[in-house]
Amino acid sequence: MFTTALAQREKTQLGKLPLDLFAAIESLKKELNAVILAHYYQEPDIQDIADFIGDSLQLAKAAEKTNADAIVFAGVHFMAETAKILNPDKLVLLPDLNAGCSLADSCPPEAFAAFKAAHPNHLVVSYINCSADIKAMSDIICTSSNAVKIVQQIPKEQPIIFAPDRNLGRYVMEQTGRDLVLWQGSCVVHETFSEKKIVQLKIAHPEAEAIAHPECESSVLRHASFIGSTAALLNYCQNSPTKEFIVATEPGIIHQMQKLAPDKHFIPAPPMNNCACNECPFMRLNTLEKLYWAMKNRTPEITMSEDIRLAALRPMQRMLEMSV
């Protein structure tokens, strides 16, 4: 089971892996009084051992409410940072520190500070898929689950900067009728889906519904019968009478879709090229082996300055208050 080159390298570098990795992780979880939080885009094994699986909003709420002493975050760096912002006294572990985010990386703090300064009197609403530094420069954080709801609560006369995802920002503009100033960031995964191939799939599967995440480009969204966050897509598939779906988001979510609706068929939307580009390369850096070693060695740990944490906490709290 653990004979891949990656697993063999980890054995050499870190020591011998236990024969029953699942049991070892459960034992470490009790030893640390830890909770494992996992995003829907993680590999199936990690999803199956997680205490809580969710999208960014659900995971933020779970991190805020946990009574555990340690949080093991199976996701990407900004998600683990969010958990630390909400839980400064807890040990927060990320299995691989290189599990970053192309969207977060597309918004460098120095450049965004200049962008913000060029638009005085604008309220900054930032998508949670950003670094702690960007959160600290924001007034309100949002997720794909609540972005429309949050913008609708802001007075119409108040100008708004929306960062960092231009596609989600464009979708929010369409849904609210608001004119937002958009930072031009994007997610490499959600921009890779091929409109042409989705149309071809719809022709080949005429009974299938296309569903999409709002981080996708508008050319993809216009072919979707339902648009929503990963959690919303999951709920929609469960409750829809449709038996077949074309899913335009990271295909890790299909594991949960198949578990919750085993009688239905899910087709991952294809990328433009013949590659696995619809899989997030950062999410997939986390492995069960790395999760075990993170818990065993209590590292890599997420840390940040208290000034940044407190500045980032305020817009996070506003989001949670406005999402009730």
C-alpha positions in Angstrom: 0.0 0.0 0.0 2.8 2.4 0.8 5.3 1.4 -1.9 5.3 4.6 -3.9 8.6 6.5 -4.5 7.3 9.3 -2.3 6.5 6.9 0.6 9.9 5.2 0.2 11.6 8.6 0.3 9.7 9.6 3.4 10.6 6.3 5.1 14.3 7.0 4.5 14.2 10.6 5.6 11.9 10.4 8.7 12.0 6.8 9.9 10.0 3.7 9.5 6.3 4.0 8.9 3.9 1.9 11.1 2.3 -1.0 9.3 -1.2 0.3 10.1 -1.0 4.0 9.4 -4.7 4.6 10.1 -4.5 3.1 13.6 -1.2 5.0 14.3 -2.9 8.3 13.3 -5.8 7.5 15.6 -3.4 6.9 18.4 -1.6 10.1 17.9 -4.8 12.0 17.7 -5.7 10.8 21.2 -2.2 11.5 22.5 -2.3 15.1 21.2 -6.0 15.7 21.8 -6.0 16.7 18.1 -8.7 17.2 15.6 -8.1 16.6 11.9 -9.8 19.1 9.6 -9.8 18.3 5.8 -10.9 20.1 2.8 -13.0 18.4 0.2 -10.1 18.5 -2.3 -7.9 16.2 -0.2 -7.1 12.7 -1.3 -9.8 10.1 -0.3 -7.7 8.5 2.4 -7.3 11.8 4.2 -11.0 12.6 3.8 -11.8 9.2 5.4 -9.7 9.7 8.5 -10.7 13.4 9.1 -12.9 14.4 12.0 -14.5 17.1 9.9 -14.6 17.7 6.1 -15.8 20.9 4.6 -15.3 23.9 2.4 -13.5 27.1 3.6 -16.5 28.5 5.5 -17.3 25.2 7.2 -13.7 24.6 8.1 -13.3 28.2 9.5 -16.4 27.6 11.7 -15.1 24.2 12.8 -11.7 25.7 13.7 -13.4 28.4 15.7 -15.5 26.0 17.8 -13.0 23.1 18.4 -12.0 22.2 22.0 -9.0 20.2 20.8 -5.5 21.2 21.9 -4.1 20.6 18.4 -5.5 21.2 14.9 -4.1 19.1 12.0 -5.1 20.9 8.9 -5.3 18.8 5.8 -5.6 21.6 3.3 -3.4 24.4 2.0 -1.4 27.0 3.8 -4.0 29.8 4.0 -6.5 27.4 5.6 -4.1 26.4 8.3 -3.2 30.1 8.8 -7.0 30.8 9.3 -7.1 28.1 12.0 -4.2 29.8 13.7 -5.8 33.2 13.5 -8.8 31.9 15.3 -6.9 29.7 17.7 -3.7 31.4 18.8 -3.1 29.1 21.8 -3.5 25.9 19.9 -0.9 23.9 18.0 -1.7 24.1 14.3 0.0 21.6 12.0 0.1 21.5 8.2 1.4 18.2 6.8 3.4 20.0 4.0 4.4 23.6 4.3 4.7 23.8 0.5 1.0 23.2 0.2 0.3 26.8 -1.0 -2.4 28.2 -3.2 -2.0 29.8 -6.7 -4.8 32.2 -5.9 -3.2 33.4 -2.6 0.1 33.7 -4.4 -1.4 35.9 -7.1 -1.9 38.6 -4.5 1.4 39.7 -3.1 1.0 41.9 0.0 3.2 44.8 -1.2 1.4 45.1 -4.5 -2.0 44.8 -2.8 -1.1 47.5 -0.3 -0.4 49.9 -3.3 -3.6 48.8 -5.0 -5.6 49.6 -1.8 -3.9 53.0 -1.4 -4.9 53.8 -5.0 -8.5 53.3 -4.1 -9.1 55.3 -0.9 -12.5 55.1 0.9 -13.0 51.6 -0.5 -14.1 48.8 1.8 -11.9 45.7 1.2 -13.7 42.4 1.0 -11.3 39.6 0.6 -11.9 36.0 -0.3 -10.6 33.7 2.4 -8.3 32.1 -0.2 -5.6 34.7 0.7 -2.6 35.0 3.0 -2.8 36.3 6.6 -1.1 39.5 5.3 -3.9 40.2 2.9 -6.5 39.3 5.5 -4.8 41.9 7.8 -5.4 44.6 5.1 -9.0 43.6 4.7 -12.3 44.9 6.3 -14.3 41.7 5.8 -13.4 38.2 4.7 -15.8 36.1 2.7 -15.9 32.6 1.2 -17.6 31.3 -2.0 -20.5 30.2 0.2 -21.2 33.7 1.6 -19.6 36.2 -0.7 -22.9 37.3 -2.3 -24.7 37.5 1.1 -21.9 39.6 2.6 -21.7 42.1 -0.3 -25.5 42.4 -0.2 -25.2 43.6 3.5 -22.9 46.4 2.6 -24.6 49.8 1.9 -24.9 50.4 -1.9 -23.1 53.8 -1.7 -20.0 52.2 -0.2 -17.4 51.4 -2.9 -15.8 48.0 -2.5 -12.5 46.4 -3.5 -12.9 42.6 -4.0 -9.8 40.5 -3.8 -8.1 38.3 -4.8 -10.3 36.2 -7.2 -11.5 38.0 -10.3 -13.9 35.2 -11.3 -15.6 35.0 -8.0 -15.7 38.8 -7.9 -17.3 38.9 -11.3 -19.9 36.4 -10.2 -20.7 38.4 -7.1 -21.1 41.5 -9.3 -23.6 39.6 -11.5 -25.6 38.3 -8.5 -25.7 41.6 -6.6 -25.7 44.3 -9.3 -22.8 46.0 -7.5 -19.8 47.5 -9.2 -16.8 46.1 -7.5 -13.1 47.0 -8.1 -11.5 43.6 -8.7 -8.0 42.5 -8.0 -7.0 40.4 -11.0 -6.1 37.1 -9.2 -7.3 33.6 -10.1 -7.0 29.9 -9.3 -5.0 27.8 -11.8 -7.3 24.8 -11.3 -10.6 26.6 -11.8 -9.3 28.5 -14.9 -8.2 25.3 -16.6 -11.6 23.9 -17.4 -12.3 23.7 -21.1 -15.7 25.2 -22.3 -15.4 23.2 -25.5 -14.9 19.9 -23.7 -17.8 20.6 -21.3 -20.1 21.2 -24.2 -18.9 18.0 -25.8 -19.6 16.1 -22.5 -23.1 17.6 -22.3 -23.8 16.4 -25.9 -22.4 12.9 -25.0 -24.4 12.9 -21.7 -27.7 14.7 -22.5 -29.3 13.8 -19.2 -26.3 15.1 -17.1 -26.4 18.5 -15.3 -23.3 20.6 -15.4 -22.5 22.2 -12.0 -19.7 24.6 -11.3 -17.7 26.5 -8.6 -17.9 30.3 -9.0 -14.1 30.5 -9.3 -14.5 29.1 -12.8 -14.5 31.5 -15.8 -17.8 32.9 -17.0 -17.5 30.9 -20.2 -17.8 27.8 -18.1 -20.4 29.1 -15.7 -22.8 29.8 -18.4 -23.1 26.1 -19.1 -23.9 25.2 -15.5 -27.4 24.6 -14.2 -26.1 25.2 -10.7 -23.2 27.4 -9.4 -22.0 27.2 -5.8 -19.3 26.5 -3.2 -18.0 23.0 -2.8 -20.4 22.4 0.1 -23.3 23.8 -2.0 -22.4 21.6 -5.0 -22.3 18.6 -2.7 -25.7 19.4 -1.2 -27.2 20.1 -4.6 -26.1 16.7 -5.9 -27.7 14.9 -3.0 -31.0 16.6 -3.3 -31.4 16.8 -7.1 -33.4 14.1 -8.8 -30.8 14.2 -11.6 -28.7 11.0 -11.7 -25.6 12.3 -13.6 -23.5 15.4 -13.1 -20.6 17.1 -14.9 -18.6 18.6 -12.0 -16.5 21.7 -12.7 -14.4 22.1 -9.6 -11.4 20.2 -8.2 -12.3 16.5 -8.5 -11.5 15.6 -4.9 -15.1 16.6 -4.1 -16.3 13.6 -6.1 -15.2 11.2 -3.4 -17.7 12.8 -1.0 -20.4 13.1 -3.7 -20.1 9.4 -4.5 -20.2 8.4 -0.8 -23.4 10.5 -0.2 -25.1 9.7 -3.4 -23.8 6.2 -4.5 -26.6 5.8 -7.0 -25.5 8.7 -9.1 -22.7 9.2 -11.7 -20.2 12.1 -11.4 -18.0 13.1 -14.3 -15.1 15.5 -13.6 -15.0 18.4 -16.0 -11.9 18.1 -18.2 -9.1 20.6 -18.5 -8.1 22.2 -21.7 -5.1 19.9 -22.2 -4.7 16.1 -21.7 -3.3 16.4 -18.2 -4.4 16.2 -14.6 -4.5 20.0 -14.4 -8.0 19.9 -12.9 -6.4 18.5 -9.7 -4.9 21.1 -7.4 -1.2 20.3 -7.2 -0.9 22.1 -3.8 -3.8 20.2 -2.2 -2.3 16.9 -3.4 1.0 17.6 -1.7 -0.5 16.4 1.6 -0.4 12.7 2.0 -1.4 10.3 4.7 2.3 9.6 5.4 3.0 13.3 5.8 0.0 13.7 8.1 1.3 11.0 10.3 4.8 12.5 10.5 3.4 16.0 11.2 1.5 14.6 14.2 4.4 12.4 15.3 7.0 15.2 15.2 4.6 18.1 15.9 5.9 19.9 12.9 5.5 21.7 10.5 3.7 24.2 12.8 1.9 27.3 11.6 3.1 30.5 13.3 2.7 34.2 12.7 3.3 37.6 14.4 0.6 38.6 16.9 0.2 42.0 15.1 -0.7 40.2 11.9 -2.9 37.7 13.6 -5.0 40.4 15.4 -5.3 42.5 12.3 -6.5 39.4 10.3 -8.8 38.3 13.1 -11.1 41.3 12.9 -12.3 40.8 9.3 -12.6 37.1 10.0 -14.9 37.8 13.0 -16.9 40.2 10.8 -17.4 37.4 8.3 -18.6 34.9 10.9 -21.0 37.5 12.4 -22.4 38.3 8.9 -22.7 34.6 8.0 -25.1 33.7 10.8 
